[in-house]
């Protein structure tokens, strides 16, 4: 089971070459340049606990989810839930839905600053990932706080994105 939800949109500008170890687990063997990174490229990641808590907080604050769209729906508009899949079954979080969630999370962030809403006190397992920066490691393990919401809101405001569990 994967514990990290990765979100991204745009063209990254490089590809990861994947191989599998003896147990069948994928790992990156090489990263190669693949054209230029697009101006709209962005990424964000968080633990699955933060993802679930943030989606639930949005609902409690009045967000009306429209549903996500499976990327591999072969031209059909198939609505789905907000549970991440593996990357082969990634989902698209629609732009207007992302902006609506950002709007209610800004209210939640303000409530936290005013003491009207407590930051999550849950203690989740510490996530450690190979090849991440210290900033990314801190983001993955941060509690659901006003600072986490600030960063996630900034990502959401930029519009649609794909999301999935990182393997």
C-alpha positions as CSV (number, residue, x, y, z in Angstrom):
1,X,0.0,0.0,0.0
2,X,1.3,3.4,-0.9
3,X,1.1,6.2,1.7
4,X,2.0,9.2,-0.4
5,X,-0.5,11.0,-2.7
6,X,1.3,12.7,-5.6
7,X,-0.4,15.4,-7.6
8,X,0.8,17.0,-10.8
9,X,-0.1,18.8,-14.0
10,X,1.7,19.9,-17.1
11,X,4.8,18.4,-18.9
12,X,7.6,17.6,-16.5
13,X,10.5,17.8,-19.0
14,X,12.1,14.5,-18.1
15,X,11.2,10.8,-17.8
16,X,12.1,8.3,-15.2
17,X,13.3,4.9,-16.5
18,X,11.9,2.2,-14.2
19,X,13.1,-1.3,-13.5
20,X,12.0,-3.9,-11.0
21,X,14.0,-5.5,-8.1
22,X,13.9,-9.2,-7.3
23,X,10.7,-8.7,-5.2
24,X,9.0,-7.0,-8.2
25,X,9.1,-3.5,-6.7
26,X,9.7,-0.7,-9.2
27,X,12.6,1.7,-8.8
28,X,14.1,4.5,-10.9
29,X,17.2,3.5,-12.7
30,X,17.8,6.7,-14.7
31,X,16.2,10.1,-15.4
32,X,16.4,11.4,-18.9
33,X,15.6,14.7,-20.5
34,X,12.4,14.7,-22.5
35,X,12.0,18.2,-24.1
36,X,11.3,21.3,-22.2
37,X,9.3,21.5,-19.0
38,X,6.0,23.3,-19.6
39,X,5.2,26.6,-18.0
40,X,2.1,25.0,-16.3
41,X,4.1,22.2,-14.7
42,X,3.4,21.9,-11.0
43,X,3.5,19.1,-8.4
44,X,2.5,18.6,-4.8
45,X,2.6,15.6,-2.5
46,X,1.3,14.7,0.9
47,X,0.5,11.7,3.0
48,X,-2.6,9.8,2.4
49,X,-3.8,10.8,5.9
50,X,-3.4,14.5,5.0
51,X,-5.2,13.9,1.7
52,X,-8.2,12.2,3.5
53,X,-8.3,14.8,6.3
54,X,-8.1,17.7,3.8
55,X,-10.9,16.3,1.6
56,X,-13.0,15.7,4.7
57,X,-12.3,19.2,6.1
58,X,-13.4,20.7,2.8
59,X,-16.7,18.8,2.9
60,X,-17.3,19.9,6.5
61,X,-16.7,23.5,5.5
62,X,-19.3,23.3,2.6
63,X,-17.3,22.1,-0.4
64,X,-19.6,20.2,-2.9
65,X,-17.4,17.8,-4.7
66,X,-18.2,17.3,-8.4
67,X,-16.2,14.0,-8.8
68,X,-12.9,13.2,-10.4
69,X,-12.4,11.9,-13.9
70,X,-10.5,8.7,-14.8
71,X,-7.7,9.6,-17.2
72,X,-8.1,6.4,-19.2
73,X,-11.8,6.7,-19.8
74,X,-11.3,6.5,-23.6
75,X,-13.1,9.7,-24.4
76,X,-15.9,9.0,-22.0
77,X,-16.6,11.3,-19.0
78,X,-16.5,8.8,-16.1
79,X,-16.9,10.4,-12.7
80,X,-15.2,8.8,-9.8
81,X,-14.5,9.4,-6.1
82,X,-11.5,11.1,-4.4
83,X,-9.6,7.9,-3.4
84,X,-6.3,7.8,-5.2
85,X,-5.3,4.8,-7.3
86,X,-1.9,3.7,-8.6
87,X,-0.5,5.9,-11.5
88,X,-1.9,3.5,-14.2
89,X,-5.4,4.5,-12.9
90,X,-4.7,8.2,-12.1
91,X,-7.6,10.6,-11.8
92,X,-8.1,14.1,-12.9
93,X,-9.2,16.6,-10.2
94,X,-11.2,19.2,-12.2
95,X,-10.2,22.9,-12.2
96,X,-13.5,24.3,-10.9
97,X,-13.6,21.6,-8.2
98,X,-10.0,22.4,-7.1
99,X,-10.7,26.1,-6.9
100,X,-13.9,25.5,-4.9
101,X,-12.0,23.3,-2.5
102,X,-9.3,26.0,-2.2
103,X,-11.9,28.6,-1.3
104,X,-13.4,26.6,1.6
105,X,-9.9,25.6,2.8
106,X,-9.0,29.2,3.0
107,X,-11.9,29.6,5.5
108,X,-10.6,26.6,7.4
109,X,-7.1,28.1,7.5
110,X,-8.6,31.4,8.8
111,X,-10.6,29.5,11.5
112,X,-7.3,27.8,12.6
113,X,-5.6,31.2,12.9
114,X,-8.5,32.5,15.0
115,X,-8.6,29.4,17.2
116,X,-12.1,28.3,16.0
117,X,-10.7,25.2,14.4
118,X,-8.0,23.0,15.9
119,X,-5.2,21.7,13.7
120,X,-5.2,17.9,13.4
121,X,-3.6,16.3,16.5
122,X,-3.4,12.8,15.0
123,X,-0.1,11.1,15.1
124,X,0.6,9.4,11.8
125,X,3.5,7.2,11.0
126,X,6.6,9.0,9.7
127,X,7.1,8.7,6.0
128,X,10.6,8.4,4.6
129,X,11.2,8.4,0.8
130,X,14.4,8.0,-1.1
131,X,15.4,10.9,-3.3
132,X,13.3,13.6,-1.7
133,X,14.6,17.0,-0.5
134,X,14.3,18.0,3.2
135,X,11.5,20.4,2.3
136,X,9.5,17.5,0.6
137,X,10.2,15.3,3.6
138,X,8.9,17.9,6.0
139,X,5.8,18.5,3.8
140,X,5.1,14.7,3.7
141,X,5.2,14.5,7.5
142,X,3.7,17.8,8.6
143,X,0.4,17.9,10.5
144,X,-2.7,19.4,9.0
145,X,-1.8,23.0,9.9
146,X,-2.4,26.5,8.5
147,X,1.0,26.3,6.8
148,X,0.1,22.9,5.1
149,X,-3.2,24.4,4.0
150,X,-1.5,27.5,2.7
151,X,0.8,25.4,0.4
152,X,-2.0,23.1,-0.7
153,X,-4.4,26.0,-1.4
154,X,-1.8,27.6,-3.6
155,X,-1.5,24.4,-5.5
156,X,-5.3,24.0,-5.8
157,X,-5.8,27.5,-7.1
158,X,-3.7,26.8,-10.2
159,X,-6.5,24.5,-11.5
160,X,-6.8,20.9,-12.6
161,X,-4.3,18.2,-11.8
162,X,-3.8,14.5,-11.8
163,X,-3.4,12.5,-8.6
164,X,-2.4,9.0,-7.6
165,X,-0.6,7.0,-5.0
166,X,3.1,7.0,-5.4
167,X,4.5,3.5,-5.5
